[in-house]
Amino acid sequence: MTFTIPTQNGNAAANPDADTQRTLYPYVTGTSVIAIKYKDGILMAADMGGSYGSTLRYKSIERMKPIGKHSLLGASGEISDFQEILRYLDELILYDNMWDDGNSLGPKEVHNYLTRVMYNRRNKFNPLWNTLVLGGVKNGEKYLGMVSMIGVSFEDNHVATGFGNHLARPILRDEWHEDLSFEDGVKLLEKCMRVLLYRDRSAVNKLQIAKITEEGVTISQPYSLKTFWEFKSFHNPTVGAEGSW
């Protein structure tokens, strides 16, 4: 939904080309992204759901993309804003390549750029409604950070957006360690994604896991997790709330 700000030279209807529009709330959104450092690089996971309001309308949306030679980007939030961010990054990488000086932007530089973009749009009261996860490897150094829709950013050994920040991070704090193998890292991400599938109504059981190492980015084909829905608490989920009103 948008609203229109009239121009100084007349009302909005008289000068439609000069109208300024602001997004009041996102339409089609993706839920959590989870990423961790592992022994050889970065692992990232996201499901492929796109919610139209509270309706799971789309189920094949890719929310992880390689950026340049050394970075991998994942996003939760508004899908169209994520596409706009990808256009910004395409221009940035193209401009960087045009110098043809043998250097290329690393994940730290891309993360800093995204932080400035998100903070700039926030100051214009026209934010991009996303939380971004940026991971990468350059010259043997692993990098993982995130930035919110208002430009708050940080680095960590594991990050998560959306419900994942509440439900997956405790698991990661308990089980993550620096020498995780690729196989153990994937199992840890799948465990987190399974918890989110059980608890997050916007999650779907169709996900991708991506890795980035010195050799580049690999994004898996979509697949589903094995689930178990016969837990007793699932049969009557409101039993604990009886008598509370």
N, C-alpha and C positions, 0 to 999 in steps of 0.2 A: 504494500500500500504506500502511496506517495501523497504528499501535499505540495502545493505550488505557492511560491513566494512571488507576489506581484513585483514588477520592476518599478523604478522611480519615475520613468517616463510615461507610465500609463498602467492600466490594469492588465491582468494576465491574458485576458481574451483578446485585447487589442494588439498585443505584441508577443505571440506564442513562442517565437524563436528565441526570445531572451528569457524565458521562464527558467527558474531554478527549481529543481525537484529534489526531494529528500526521501529516502526510504525510511518509513516508520517502523516496519518490522519485516523480517524475511519471509518469503513464500515457500520455497522448496529448500529443505535443509538436510544436511547429513549429520550423523551423530558422532560418537567418539572416534578419536585417532589415538593409538598407543605406539610409543617408540622406545627402544632401549639400545644402549651400547652393548655389543657383544665382542667376543675375542678378536674378530677380524674386521669389524665395521659397525654398521647400524642396521637394526631390524625395525620395521614399521608395519603396523596392521590397521586395517580399516574395513568395515563392512561396506556393502554397495547399495544401501538403502537411501532413498530420497523421500522425505516426508513432505506431503502437501498439507500443511497444517498438522492435524493429528492422523491423517491418512497416509499409509505407506504406499505412495503412488508409484514410485519408481524403484526398481530393484536391480539395476545394472549400471549404477553410476560409479565411475572410477574416481577416487578422491586422493590418489597418490600419483605424483608425476615427477620424472627426473628433470632437474634444472641444471643445464650446462653439463660439465664433465664430472663435477665432484659433489653434487647435491641432490637430495631427494626431498620433495615437499608433500606434506599431507595436510588436509584441511577439513575441519568441521564447520557447520554453519551454512549460510546461504550459497547455493551452488552457482548461481549466476555471478555473484561477487567473486567466488573462487576462479571462475573463468576470466573475469576481468583482471585479477591478480596474475594469472598465467600470461595474459597479453602483456602486462607490464614487464614481466620477467623475460618474455621472448624478446622484447625490445632491448632490455638491459643486456642480455647475453649476446644478441646480434651486435650491439654497439661495442661490447667488449671484444668480440671476435674481429671486428673491423680494424682494430689497432694492429693485429697480426704481429704482436711483439713477443710471442711465445709464452705469455702469461695468461692465466684464466682465473676467473673469480672462484674463490673457494667458498665453503659453506658459511664461514664466519662473516664474509663480506655480504653474501646474499641475505643472511639473517639480519644483519645491521640495516641493509636496504629495506627489507620488509618492515622492520620496526619503525623506520622513518616514514614509510608510506602509510602504515596504519595510524601512526600518531598524527600525521598531517591531515588525513581524512577525518579523524576524530575532532581535530581542532576546527575543521570547517563544518562541524555538526552534520557531516555526511559520511558516516563510517562505513567501512566494508565489514559486513556482518559475518566475520570468520574468526576462528582461532586456528593459527597455523603452527605446524610442527616442521622444523627444518633440520635435517640431519645430513651428514656427509663425511667424507674422508679425503684429505689432501696431504700429500707428503708424509703419509703414515700417521697423521693425527686425526683422531675421531672427534667429531663435533656434533652436539645435539642441543637444540634449543627450541623455544616456542615463543610466540607473540600473540597477544590477545587483540580484540577488535579496537581497544582504546590505546594500543601501543605499549602495553606492559610486556616486558620480555625478560627471559632468564635462560640460563644453560643448566643442564643437569645430566645425570647418567641415565635417567629414564623420565619420560614425560607422558602426559595423557591429557586429553581435552574432554569437555562435556562430562557426562556421567562417569567416564573413565577416571577423571580426576578424583572422584570420591570412592569409587568401587574398585578400580584397578591399582591405583597407587599404593594402597596398603599391602596388596599382594606383592607388588614389585619391591617395596621396601623390605619385605621379609625374605624374598627368594632371589632377588637379583644379586649377582656378583660379577666382578670385573672379567673373570675368565670364562664366562659362559660360552659354550660351543654353539655352533649354528643350530644343531638339533635341539639342544636344551633351551636356547633362546626362542625357537619356534614353539616348543611345548609351553613355555611360560606365557607367550603372547596368546596362544590358543586358550589357555586356562583363563586369562583375563577376558578374552572375547566371549567365552562361554558364560562367565558370570554376568557380563553385560547383556548377553542375549536373554538370560533368565530375568534380569531386573529392569532393563531399559526397554520401554515400549516402542521406541523408535529404532531399535536394532533389528536387523534381519540376519537369518542364518545363511548368508552368502558373503564371503569375505575374500580379501586378498592380503598376502603378506609380501612385503618388498624388502630387499636387502641392498645395501650399497657398500662396496669395498673399494680398494684401489683400482680394481679391474672395471668398475662401473656399476650400473643399476640393473637389478633383476626383479621383476614384479611377477608374482605367481599368477597362474590362471585362477579364476574364481572357484571356490569349493565351499562345502558345508561342513560344519562340525557335528560330531555325534552328540546327541543330547538325550537327557532322561527327564521326563515330565511326570513321573509317578510319585514324586515326593509328597508326603501327606499334607504338608503345608500348602501345596498347590491346589488341593482339592477344595479347601475352604479358606481362601486367603484372608477373609475378614474376621475370622474367629477371634483373633487377638484384639480386635477393636470393639467387640460386643460390650455394651454397657458403658461406652466411653462418652456417649452423648446424653 
